[in-house]
Amino acid sequence: MQGQCSTRITSTRARAGLYFAVPSRRIPIPFRIVLKLIYSPTSPYARKVRVVLAEKRIECQSVEMSPWAPDTRVPQFNPLGKIPVLMLDDDTALYDSRVIVEYLDDVSPVSRLIPDPARQRIVVRRWEALADGMCDAAIGIVLERRRAPAQQSPDYIDRQQRKLAAGLAEMSRELGERTWCNGEAFTLADIAAGCMLGYLDLRHADIDWRGHYPSLARHAEKLARRASFADTIPAP
């Protein structure tokens, strides 16, 4: 399954072959990179990349591919067999999602999502690390519950559930009454947190994080009004 991600961009980085959006005109650059994203619509990590693509207004082909299918081709692009993978036009494969979003934020000047000041940058990347770690725990539970009942480990599931509970409490504490996770500006921190919360809605509807953490609920509602989030909601 293939599609298109957002709109064309242009960039002064001619060597990279990029384009960035100009309000009144387009500036042609001699070279152009054609990006291809290999993804699954239910992956919170892939959704993070897709939201970044939309926010940065980067043109990208998208190829839906399940890493769990018996005939999956994902290992041809990522030896770890994981998604997402971003393919550049010279067949360079970028993975994992943290590497991909840093690349995308660097090559396009539109809507900087990772701040340049060191302190702010570290805070944003810490939010991303927390959100991704919570996704790891949430996915781990899903996979464990797909095993035969006799093979499931209640202790393993309990450990992952404790990670989710502690992570939600920490996110709520860090967010507090701020407008955005990193203060007054929308950043990658908000994207990572929003995609994690969306995955909880998709696979862990029994977790009442909205009821326990109203600040996270308000934040998720605000994010849901952005086109980048609305257009990437995974189907149940």
For each residue, the residues with C-beta under 8 A, 3 or more apart:
1: 62 63 64
2: 61 62 63 64
3: 61 62
4: 59 60 61 62
5: 37 50 53 54 58 59 60 61 62
6: 53 54 56 57 58 59 60
7: 21 57 59
8: 19 21 26 57 59
9: 18 19 20 21 56 57 58 59 108 110
10: 18 19 20 21 22 26 27 28 29
11: 14 16 18 19 20 29 107 108 109
12: 20 29
13: 16 17 18 107
14: 11 17 29 30 31
15: 31
16: 11 13 31 33 107
17: 13 14 29 30 31 32 33 89
18: 9 10 11 13 29 32 33 107 108
19: 8 9 10 11 26 27 29 32 59
20: 9 10 11 12 27 108 109 110
21: 7 8 9 10 57 110
22: 10 25 26 27
23:
24:
25: 22
26: 8 10 19 22
27: 10 19 20 22
28: 10
29: 10 11 12 14 17 18 19 32
30: 14 17
31: 14 15 16 17
32: 17 18 19 29 89
33: 16 17 18 88 89
34: 61 89
35: 58 59 60 61 86 87 88 89
36: 60 61 62 63 86 87
37: 5 46 49 50 53 60 61 62 63 84 85 86 87
38: 63 65 74 77 83 84 85 86 87
39: 43 46 49 50 62 63 64 65 83 84
40: 43 46 64 65 66 67 83
41: 46 47 64 232 234 235
42: 202 234 235
43: 39 40 46 47 83 84
44: 47 48 135 138 139 195 196 198 199
45: 48 49 83 84 96 97 132 135 195
46: 37 39 40 41 43 49 50 83 84 97
47: 41 43 44 50 51 195 198 199 232 234
48: 44 45 51 52 97 101 191 192 195
49: 37 39 45 46 52 53 84 86 97 100 101 104
50: 5 37 39 46 47 53 54 62 228 232
51: 47 48 54 55 191 194 195 228 229 232
52: 48 49 55 56 100 101 104 105 113 188 191
53: 5 6 37 49 50 56 58 60 104
54: 5 6 50 51 57 227 228 231 232
55: 51 52 110 111 113 191 226 228
56: 6 9 52 53 104 105 108 110 111 113
57: 6 7 8 9 21 54 108 110 111
58: 5 6 9 35 53 104 107 108 110
59: 4 5 6 7 8 9 19 35
60: 4 5 6 35 36 37 53 86
61: 2 3 4 5 34 35 36 37
62: 1 2 3 4 5 36 37 39 50
63: 1 2 36 37 38 39
64: 1 2 39 40 41
65: 38 39 40 69 72 73 74 83
66: 40 69 72 74
67: 40 72 74 81 82 83
68: 72
69: 65 66 72
70:
71:
72: 65 66 67 68 69 75 81
73: 65 76 77
74: 38 65 66 67 77 78 81 82 83 85
75: 72 78 79 80 81
76: 73
77: 38 73 74 85 87 93 95
78: 74 75 81 82 83 85 93 95
79: 75
80: 75 95
81: 67 72 74 75 78
82: 67 74 78 85 95 96
83: 38 39 40 43 45 46 65 67 74 78
84: 37 38 39 43 45 46 49 95 96 97 100
85: 37 38 74 77 78 82 93 94 95
86: 35 36 37 38 49 60 93 94 95 100 103 104
87: 35 36 37 38 77 91 92 93 94
88: 33 35 91 92 93 94
89: 17 32 33 34 35
90:
91: 87 88
92: 87 88
93: 77 78 85 86 87 88
94: 85 86 87 88 99 100 103
95: 77 78 80 82 84 85 86 99 100
96: 45 82 84 99 100
97: 45 46 48 49 84 100 101 132
98: 101 102 128 132
99: 94 95 96 102 103
100: 49 52 84 86 94 95 96 97 103 104
101: 48 49 52 97 98 104 105 113 114 128 188 191
102: 98 99 105 106 114
103: 86 94 99 100 106 107
104: 49 52 53 56 58 86 100 101 107 108
105: 52 56 101 102 108 112 113 114 188
106: 102 103
107: 11 13 16 18 58 103 104
108: 9 11 18 20 56 57 58 104 105
109: 11 20 112
110: 9 20 21 55 56 57 58
111: 55 56 57 186
112: 105 109 115 116
113: 52 55 56 101 105 124 186 187 188 191
114: 101 102 105 121 124 125 187 188
115: 112 120 121 124 182 185 187
116: 112 120 121
117: 120 121
118: 121 122
119: 122 123
120: 115 116 117 123 124 182
121: 114 115 116 117 118 124 125
122: 118 119 125 126
123: 119 120 126 127 182 189
124: 113 114 115 120 121 127 128 181 182 187 188 189
125: 114 121 122 128 129 188
126: 122 123 129 130
127: 123 124 130 131 171 174 181 182 188 189 192 193
128: 98 101 124 125 131 132 188 189 192
129: 125 126 132 133
130: 126 127 133 134 167 170 171 192 193
131: 127 128 134 135 167 171 189 192 193 195 196
132: 45 97 98 128 129 135 136 192 196
133: 129 130 136 137 163 167
134: 130 131 137 138 163 164 167 168 196
135: 44 45 131 132 138 139 195 196 199
136: 132 133 139 140
137: 133 134 140 141 160 161 163 164 167
138: 44 134 135 141 142 160 164 196 199 200 203 204
139: 44 135 136 142 143 199 203
140: 136 137 143 144 156 160
141: 137 138 144 145 157 160 161 204
142: 138 139 145 146 203
143: 139 140 146 147
144: 140 141 147 152 153 156 157 160
145: 141 142 152 157
146: 142 143
147: 143 144 151 152
148: 151 152
149: 152
150:
151: 147 148
152: 144 145 147 148 149 156 157
153: 144 156 157
154: 157 158
155: 158 159
156: 140 144 152 153 159 160
157: 141 144 145 152 153 154 160 161
158: 154 155 161 162
159: 155 156 162 163
160: 137 138 140 141 144 156 157 163 164
161: 137 141 157 158 164 165
162: 158 159 165 166
163: 133 134 137 159 160 166 167
164: 134 137 138 160 161 167 168 200 204 207
165: 161 162 168 169
166: 162 163 169 170
167: 130 131 133 134 137 163 164 170 171
168: 134 164 165 171 172 207 209 212 213 216
169: 165 166 172 173 213
170: 130 166 167 173 174
171: 127 130 131 167 168 174 175 193 213 216
172: 168 169 175 176 212 213 215 216
173: 169 170 176
174: 127 170 171 181
175: 171 172 178 181 215 216 219
176: 172 173 215
177: 215
178: 175 181 182 183 184
179: 183 184
180: 183 184 185 186 187 189 190
181: 124 127 174 175 178 187 189 190 193 219
182: 115 120 123 124 127 178 185 187 189 190
183: 178 179 180
184: 178 179 180
185: 115 180 182
186: 111 113 180 190
187: 113 114 115 124 180 181 182 190 191
188: 52 101 105 113 114 124 125 127 128 191 192
189: 123 124 127 128 131 180 181 182 192 193
190: 180 181 182 186 187 193 194 219 223
191: 48 51 52 55 101 113 187 188 194 195 228
192: 48 127 128 130 131 132 188 189 195 196
193: 127 130 131 171 181 189 190 196 197 216 219
194: 51 190 191 197 198 219 220 223 229
195: 44 45 47 48 51 131 135 191 192 198 199
196: 44 131 132 134 135 138 192 193 199 200
197: 193 194 200 201 209 216 220
198: 44 47 194 195 201 202 220 229 233 234
199: 44 47 135 138 139 195 196 202 203 204 234
200: 138 164 196 197 203 204 205 207 209
201: 197 198 204 205
202: 42 198 199 205 234 236
203: 138 139 142 199 200
204: 138 141 164 199 200 201 207
205: 200 201 202
206:
207: 164 168 200 204
208: 211 212
209: 168 197 200 212 213 216 217
210: 213 214 216 217 220
211: 208 217
212: 168 172 208 209
213: 168 169 171 172 209 210 216 217
214: 210 217 218
215: 172 175 176 177 218 219
216: 168 171 172 175 193 197 209 210 213 219 220
217: 209 210 211 213 214 220 221
218: 214 215 221 222
219: 175 181 190 193 194 215 216 222 223
220: 194 197 198 210 216 217 223 224
221: 217 218 224 225
222: 218 219 225 226
223: 190 194 219 220 226 229
224: 220 221 229 230
225: 221 222 229 230
226: 55 222 223 229 230
227: 54 230 231
228: 50 51 54 55 191 231 232
229: 51 194 198 223 224 225 226 232 233
230: 224 225 226 227 233
231: 54 227 228
232: 41 47 50 51 54 228 229
233: 198 229 230
234: 41 42 47 198 199 202
235: 41 42
236: 202
